[in-house]
Amino acid sequence: AAKAEAERLEAAARAEAERLEREAREEAERLEAAARAEAERLGAKRVFVTTTKSVAQSALLADIIRDLGDRYAGVYAGITAHSPRPCVIEGAALARAANADLIVAVGGGSAIDATKTILIALWQNATRIEDLDLYRAGKPKDGAAPPAEAIRPPGDAIRMLAVPTTLSAAEFNAYAGITDPRHGIKESFGHQLVVPRVIVLDPAATLATPMDLMLSTGLKAVDHAVERLCSQQANPFAIGTATEALKLLSRALPDHKARPEDMETRLNLQFGMWLSIGAGTSGVGVGASHGIGHVLGAACGVPHGHTSCVMLPSVLRWNLPANAERQKLVSEAFGKPRTSAANLVAGLVRSLGLPTRLRQVGVRKDRFREIAEKSMHDRAVLNNPRPINGPAEVMEILELAA
């Protein structure tokens, strides 16, 4: 009887694995067809693809290129982390030479942000990294950075389509964070027409994404939701979308770590990510976790998602005197109203096996002054719920995260 039961369980497990594999294969086939279908619908005949070296080695990119058929015009696979300016200029040069009429960005936040700015470079015929100086977003005012007035898209401006492979949510907004390697800072570039005309949101696109990257960009999505829910500017729309995002993400992230083969969980992560960025479309900005994170990425090379892992709990603790009531909404969304928001986020990070301290991502205290000074130029830091008036206060947050 025991042997028969073991055989039954083994057969059931095999059948479940086959079902999940079949679902993943069907999803992948639909995804491949979607890019070509949307290119056809938009009337594009010269489709140029942008991506990163890691995604370029995946079956996903090969399948998308194959499915584009005679509409495929070329690929730029040189985009690196934090979207440096040289990648923007290189990608624009290749897209220009290919006479592209649509760009398809395949990848995470770095690929998508770089592609947004490639569009600006194409519109303005920027051919050197110095040329981009004219097109940076304006000086922050009340958390918002207006697009540069110098950006003048032509009437037939080339646009983009996005196939996101992570949970960064870069595809849902009109701004891009671009690193200037000359100064080790990340700057904002934006225009309403850099928003993708189409976003192909499909869990199959995440199948080749490494677990650490999936989970850490999921924490970035948590950061999007938490900082907007805790903002003094939060409105009912922002509160609603951010709350629902946290409900989904706080469950789906541990579920994904436990069962990466489950496509429904991957889809829930994408919905959570989408909801997390939704509040930003209503004018609610983020705060110091994002702002300091921008500097950690540009100056110290910390991966995008890891910046949220190490900074968000400490920013919540530092902000508590200014927004304790807002932070209670975070705890309620996690389903644990009696536990502090900072402890809940820190506990989630630990449970996922992600870094929790700055020292774990290679940032030592001797960099704190530089980070603090550069952070004061970031609009998100200036938008923090508890006002940050100078580098000394950023240093206090960094010490909490050390």
PyMOL commands that set and color helices and strands:
alter all, ss='L'
color gray80, all
select helices_A, chain A and resi 2-41+53-56+59-71+85-97+109-124+129-135+170-172+192-194+203-206+211-229+236-258+263-282+288-300+304-333+341-351+358-361+365-375+379-382+391-401
alter helices_A, ss='H'
color red, helices_A
select strands_A, chain A and resi 47-52+72-79+102-107+159-164+175-180+185-190+198-199
alter strands_A, ss='S'
color yellow, strands_A
deselect
rebuild
show_as cartoon
